[in-house]
Amino acid sequence: MLHPGLYEQLINRALRQELEAIPAERKSVAPVDPAEAAEVLSRYIAEAAKRALSGMAEGRGDVADQVALANRLIGLLPETDGQGIDDRAEQLMALLAEQDPALALGKTARDAVRPETSIAQSSLFTGAVHEPQMFSELKKEIASADRIDMLVSFIKWSGLRLILEDLEAFARRGGELRIITTSYMGATDVKAVEALAALPNARIKVSYDTKRTRLHAKTYVFYRETGFTTAYVGSSNLSNVAISSGLEWNVKVTAKDLPATIRKIAATFDTYWHSDEFELYGPDMRPRLVEALKAEHYDREHPQFLFDIRPYPYQQEILDKLLAEREVRGSTRNLIVAATGTGKTVIAAFDYRRFCKQNPGRANRLLFIAHREEILKQSQATFAGVLKDVNFGELYVGNYRPESLEHLFVSVQTLNSQVLDQRLPADYYDYIVIDESHHAAAQSYEKALTHFQPKVLLGLTATPERMDGQDIYRYFDRRVAAEIRLPEAINRKLLCPFQYFGVSDTVDLDDLRWVRGGYDRSELSNLYTLSQGVAEKRADHILRSMDKYVTDMNDVRALGFCVSIEHARFMADYFNHCGVPALALTGDSRDDVRASAQERLVRGELRVLFVVDIYNEGVDIPEVNTVLFLRPTESLTIFLQQLGRGLRLAEGKECLTVLDFIGAANRKYNFEEKFAALLDNTNHSVEQELRHGFVSVPKGCYIQLERATASGRGWSAASRPSRRTAACR
């Protein structure tokens, strides 16, 4: 009797007969993939053979009868000469080399050390009392391995010393040892790394980038030339507790029954081994390891005194591409597209530092243009840190007046109001950076970009695409020199994964006036604030949705993006009235109010900051774990910038929760464009993704649209999003 549900069952004749009585709409069958046929058929034959042999054993048939049956089966197969099982039904357990030193000591192959658990059949270690301890099995695995790979987050001396003598003996007999580890949490002991590095044929690679490289995998792989390779995959780092007394679970995988898994383990390890994230440890690396371990403990108190600022590997990749653009292609006007939070300014600072080294003894005048004071302040601090010069650069924005124009961080408004393009020669600046260069298409940037002729022009943006169709590429040789988009940044764990929920809104925007590519903001504001019944119903719905989707309201650190000052104040008042501490911040808020609000949000005194016209760019609050889209966002650039406010990595932050309140919308409103920016697969459109009932998003992320959010979007019923569009990997 077949039970309803999922199957992956090869259809035999009996099953075919049963299926023929079932209507077509109730069953789904598919042909065996030719590439997988050998695996599927051999698994079926093995199961059938096992049932037959087990039946013989229950019928008191002895081993000889089972061997005879097995040989009859083997005899039916082609090219199996000599593969029949010997009548004595024995297993080869060990084989010593002709000159093995054990023979000189009077020992035989029967004395060979072997693990208590099978090296041909996978098993599970749970730390139970009746099981062998993990470290005792590791010692026995080491004794018979030809090559060993270890992947662990950290290495403790207390754990290493349990198996160090065994590793020393392994190394002396020519065994090759590779170890990948990190300075994560400052838990690794330098003594342990040094002891391993001293072993002959041992190589260790370390990641010092624990903010980006979150290595939690633990794997011990023992390769044997006999083909009986084994691997322990689970929760045990190389520490005393983890491999002796801790409640750790580890699966022992063998190449004989899970060969594909062993191959994947080997391939993945090699990928890590050859990645720039992990650096080979050598005799001169001890100081850096010590500093990195200290930094894990103290980096919040004294980051600038611990070690030099270095580019992360992905940033170095972009720097290398920039160098190739200039030296190979001869292109000196380059555009970098990098997701919010990946350190665009850091890349520019390192690139400028390289430029200075290539041009020693010169002024190397720098012009850094942005449109907000906060961005300029942060950028100046970044350049000062990379260049190790606390006095580098001057601000020219707001109340700041520079004494020199040589290394200038200037707002585009000041640049124009002070007509610097008329007061300075075209070749005055050697290196110009246009930050958030999607603004470059605006007329305010035109004079600077057309007048100045630097040796290097560098544009930085997360979103070069503009909703108004204006072209920024014309300033940068019509191409992108290097890019790392949002999905790639999340997949590479440079940013926090998100869980996006498209929540059905309580208001209908379909009839709202549409002007200049967007909704009329005053009408939106009136709808969200002045229409008392509508506004309060919506605010209550927003609050209830937060309670539904977030883990704990007491842990929320949220930014709510509003349409107007009145809207932000209304939302803050409503939340405070309901007992959720909140504050409205606008472009008119004083700097000290903004700063204190950020601190209060981080401390948990406030749960939500409702903002308008600020916090789109240039402000980093890594602790933000919830983003509320409380208004339609027509601009893809603004949408991604606002989303990016919550994508920074922070300690204890698992993911960003995104609540986008979506009502029936004007058909001119392009929702699909924003969805596309979140996708991991650009081979086909969002509508194609939705039609197949699945949206492929970055690893660790999740997208869910409530069914009602699809109305008015122009999607057909067949492609309308539902809960099936969720994707979590």
Secondary structure, DSSP 8 states (H G I E B T S, - for coil): ---SS-------HHHHHHHTTS-GGG-------TTTHHHHHHHHHHHHHHHHHHHHHHTT--HHHHHHHHHHHHHTSSS-TT-S--TT---------TT-HHHHTT--GGG----SS-SSS-EEE---TTS--HHHHHHHHHHH-SEEEEE-S-B-HHHHHHHHHHHHHHHHTT-EEEEEEE-GGG-S-HHHHHHHHTSTTEEEEEE--TTT-----EEEEEE-TTS--EEEEES--BSHHHHTTS---EEEEETTT-HHHHHHHHHHHHHHHTSTTSEE--GGGHHHHHHHHHHHHHTTT-GGGTS-----HHHHHHHHHHHHHHHTS---EEEEEE-TTS-HHHHHHHHHHHHHHHSTTS---EEEEES-HHHHHHHHHHHHHHHT-TT--EEESTT---S-SSEEEEEHHHHHHTTHHHHS-TTS-SEEEETTGGGGGSHHHHHHHHH---SEEEEEES----TT----GGGTTTS-SEEE-HHHHHHTTSS--EEEEEEE-SS--TTS-EETTEE-HHHHHIIIIISHHHHHHHHHHHHHHHHHHSS-GGG--EEEE-SSHHHHHHHHHHHHHTT--EEEEETTS-HHHHHHHHHHHHHTS-SEEEEESSSSSS---TT--EEEE-S----HHHHHHHHHTT-S--TT---EEEEEEE-S--TT--HHHHHHHH-S--SS-HHHHHHTT-----TT-EEEE-GGGGTTS---TTT---GGG----
